[in-house]
Amino acid sequence: MTTLQGRTVLLTGGLGSLGRAQAKRLSEAGAAVTILERPDLDGAQARARELGARLLPCDLNDLAAARTTVAETIDADGGFDVLVNNAALIINRPYDQFTLDEYEDQIRVNSSAAYALTSVCAEAMKQKGWGRVINFTSVTLKGIIDGYVPYITSKGAMLGLTISLARELGPHGITVNAVAPGAIVSEAEARVFGDKAQDYSDWVLEQQALKSRIQPEHVADLVHFLVSPAADMITAQNIGVDGGWLGGKAPGTQ
């Protein structure tokens, strides 16, 4: 395992299925991981400690407050070397059944928050002449599933943010890349598909070139690589972890 000893990481949404795998992997590699998570999440402090991380209670629905909280933490601790914008809201519903507030909530948490936090964290990275920003897009940008208009729109914004920030931050030694997970076995999947979860899983395997389900640890592997020195010359990329997605539209997703 490539060591990340001495690196500091801020990981948003670090207590969900994907976030936990990333926090555990980065912590095991020697990084000092701070998980930014909602303050009302049950047992958040204890769960973060189990992953070898510390918790920074923060609600991304209030971007100004979130940016202030992170800025104060940077002032106290000296900044983060790595920012992983992993947090996301996801709701399945026909496009015309979302309220404007629900639409804006997903845009805010899934993409606007990444801009707000990067604008704070990048200043300390510039001073060091080194940094990593990792954003999360999605295989859903390929247009394979109905009922996720706000979510998919937010992920498109994340892709644009990744490409444009990579250009602006590159001269300062900061790379900016995106990870595009496919259909990951997760708590969110179980919640969204409920009693149709097995049918959905069977459909996923039909769409993938690789006939095994993707686990959160597979995504954590890529995040670890992008943080490591092996990825020094990789930036402005949107890298899929989707098992070789072949296409097709998900049945019964609304």
TASUL-V324032 format. One record per residue. N is the residue number from 1. RES is the residue in three letters. PHI is phi in radians with two decimals (none if undefined). Layout:
# TASUL-V324032
n->{N & N}
res->{RES & RES}
phi->{PHI & PHI}
This chain:
# TASUL-V324032
n->{1 & 2 & 3 & 4 & 5 & 6 & 7 & 8 & 9 & 10 & 11 & 12 & 13 & 14 & 15 & 16 & 17 & 18 & 19 & 20 & 21 & 22 & 23 & 24 & 25 & 26 & 27 & 28 & 29 & 30 & 31 & 32 & 33 & 34 & 35 & 36 & 37 & 38 & 39 & 40 & 41 & 42 & 43 & 44 & 45 & 46 & 47 & 48 & 49 & 50 & 51 & 52 & 53 & 54 & 55 & 56 & 57 & 58 & 59 & 60 & 61 & 62 & 63 & 64 & 65 & 66 & 67 & 68 & 69 & 70 & 71 & 72 & 73 & 74 & 75 & 76 & 77 & 78 & 79 & 80 & 81 & 82 & 83 & 84 & 85 & 86 & 87 & 88 & 89 & 90 & 91 & 92 & 93 & 94 & 95 & 96 & 97 & 98 & 99 & 100 & 101 & 102 & 103 & 104 & 105 & 106 & 107 & 108 & 109 & 110 & 111 & 112 & 113 & 114 & 115 & 116 & 117 & 118 & 119 & 120 & 121 & 122 & 123 & 124 & 125 & 126 & 127 & 128 & 129 & 130 & 131 & 132 & 133 & 134 & 135 & 136 & 137 & 138 & 139 & 140 & 141 & 142 & 143 & 144 & 145 & 146 & 147 & 148 & 149 & 150 & 151 & 152 & 153 & 154 & 155 & 156 & 157 & 158 & 159 & 160 & 161 & 162 & 163 & 164 & 165 & 166 & 167 & 168 & 169 & 170 & 171 & 172 & 173 & 174 & 175 & 176 & 177 & 178 & 179 & 180 & 181 & 182 & 183 & 184 & 185 & 186 & 187 & 188 & 189 & 190 & 191 & 192 & 193 & 194 & 195 & 196 & 197 & 198 & 199 & 200 & 201 & 202 & 203 & 204 & 205 & 206 & 207 & 208 & 209 & 210 & 211 & 212 & 213 & 214 & 215 & 216 & 217 & 218 & 219 & 220 & 221 & 222 & 223 & 224 & 225 & 226 & 227 & 228 & 229 & 230 & 231 & 232 & 233 & 234 & 235 & 236 & 237 & 238 & 239 & 240 & 241 & 242 & 243 & 244 & 245 & 246 & 247 & 248 & 249 & 250 & 251 & 252 & 253 & 254}
res->{MET & THR & THR & LEU & GLN & GLY & ARG & THR & VAL & LEU & LEU & THR & GLY & GLY & LEU & GLY & SER & LEU & GLY & ARG & ALA & GLN & ALA & LYS & ARG & LEU & SER & GLU & ALA & GLY & ALA & ALA & VAL & THR & ILE & LEU & GLU & ARG & PRO & ASP & LEU & ASP & GLY & ALA & GLN & ALA & ARG & ALA & ARG & GLU & LEU & GLY & ALA & ARG & LEU & LEU & PRO & CYS & ASP & LEU & ASN & ASP & LEU & ALA & ALA & ALA & ARG & THR & THR & VAL & ALA & GLU & THR & ILE & ASP & ALA & ASP & GLY & GLY & PHE & ASP & VAL & LEU & VAL & ASN & ASN & ALA & ALA & LEU & ILE & ILE & ASN & ARG & PRO & TYR & ASP & GLN & PHE & THR & LEU & ASP & GLU & TYR & GLU & ASP & GLN & ILE & ARG & VAL & ASN & SER & SER & ALA & ALA & TYR & ALA & LEU & THR & SER & VAL & CYS & ALA & GLU & ALA & MET & LYS & GLN & LYS & GLY & TRP & GLY & ARG & VAL & ILE & ASN & PHE & THR & SER & VAL & THR & LEU & LYS & GLY & ILE & ILE & ASP & GLY & TYR & VAL & PRO & TYR & ILE & THR & SER & LYS & GLY & ALA & MET & LEU & GLY & LEU & THR & ILE & SER & LEU & ALA & ARG & GLU & LEU & GLY & PRO & HIS & GLY & ILE & THR & VAL & ASN & ALA & VAL & ALA & PRO & GLY & ALA & ILE & VAL & SER & GLU & ALA & GLU & ALA & ARG & VAL & PHE & GLY & ASP & LYS & ALA & GLN & ASP & TYR & SER & ASP & TRP & VAL & LEU & GLU & GLN & GLN & ALA & LEU & LYS & SER & ARG & ILE & GLN & PRO & GLU & HIS & VAL & ALA & ASP & LEU & VAL & HIS & PHE & LEU & VAL & SER & PRO & ALA & ALA & ASP & MET & ILE & THR & ALA & GLN & ASN & ILE & GLY & VAL & ASP & GLY & GLY & TRP & LEU & GLY & GLY & LYS & ALA & PRO & GLY & THR & GLN}
phi->{none & -1.12 & -1.31 & -2.07 & -0.96 & 1.59 & -1.53 & -1.98 & -2.22 & -1.92 & -2.10 & -1.53 & 1.06 & -1.43 & -1.95 & -1.43 & -1.00 & -1.17 & -1.10 & -1.07 & -1.09 & -1.19 & -1.03 & -1.11 & -1.11 & -1.17 & -1.15 & -1.09 & -1.41 & 1.88 & -1.32 & -1.57 & -1.78 & -1.98 & -1.69 & -1.66 & -2.57 & -0.99 & -1.24 & -1.61 & -1.27 & -1.06 & 1.15 & -1.06 & -1.04 & -1.13 & -1.16 & -1.11 & -1.06 & -1.08 & -1.57 & 1.35 & -2.13 & -1.86 & -1.84 & -2.03 & -1.15 & -2.90 & -1.91 & -1.26 & -1.20 & -1.94 & -1.16 & -1.11 & -1.16 & -1.11 & -1.15 & -1.12 & -1.05 & -1.18 & -1.07 & -1.14 & -1.15 & -1.11 & -1.05 & -1.38 & -1.94 & 1.71 & 1.69 & -1.90 & -1.40 & -2.32 & -2.11 & -1.99 & -1.57 & -1.74 & -1.07 & -2.80 & -1.79 & -2.48 & -2.35 & -1.80 & -2.93 & -0.97 & -0.99 & -1.52 & -1.87 & -1.51 & -1.38 & -1.08 & -1.10 & -1.15 & -1.08 & -1.16 & -1.04 & -1.24 & -1.10 & -1.11 & -1.27 & -1.42 & -2.41 & -1.07 & -1.08 & -1.11 & -1.14 & -1.04 & -1.34 & -1.09 & -1.09 & -1.52 & -1.17 & -1.14 & -1.11 & -1.21 & -1.10 & -1.04 & -1.10 & -1.48 & 1.28 & -2.77 & -3.08 & -2.33 & -2.11 & -2.14 & -1.83 & -2.05 & -1.79 & -2.98 & -1.10 & -1.14 & -1.13 & -1.43 & 1.30 & -1.79 & -2.61 & -1.57 & 1.56 & -2.27 & -0.98 & -1.09 & -1.09 & -1.15 & -1.05 & -1.12 & -1.29 & -1.12 & -1.12 & -1.12 & -1.14 & -1.09 & -1.08 & -1.06 & -1.15 & -1.27 & -1.20 & -1.02 & -1.15 & -1.35 & -1.64 & -0.94 & -1.07 & -1.72 & 1.41 & -1.92 & -1.68 & -2.33 & -2.33 & -2.10 & -1.91 & -2.02 & -1.18 & -1.55 & -1.50 & -1.60 & -1.16 & -2.74 & -1.14 & -1.10 & -1.06 & -1.08 & -1.20 & -1.24 & -1.70 & 0.92 & -1.29 & -1.71 & -1.06 & -1.20 & -1.06 & -1.13 & -1.07 & -1.10 & -1.12 & -1.02 & -1.13 & -1.14 & -1.43 & -1.52 & -1.20 & -1.61 & -1.73 & -2.29 & -1.26 & -1.39 & -1.82 & -0.96 & -1.13 & -1.15 & -1.22 & -1.04 & -1.02 & -1.19 & -1.06 & -1.01 & -1.06 & -1.16 & -1.42 & -1.36 & -1.06 & -1.10 & -1.84 & -0.98 & -1.87 & -1.93 & -2.70 & 1.11 & -1.87 & -2.06 & -1.82 & -1.45 & -2.19 & -2.27 & 1.22 & 1.33 & -1.11 & -1.73 & 1.84 & 1.84 & -1.86 & -1.19 & -1.44 & 1.05 & -1.71 & -2.01}
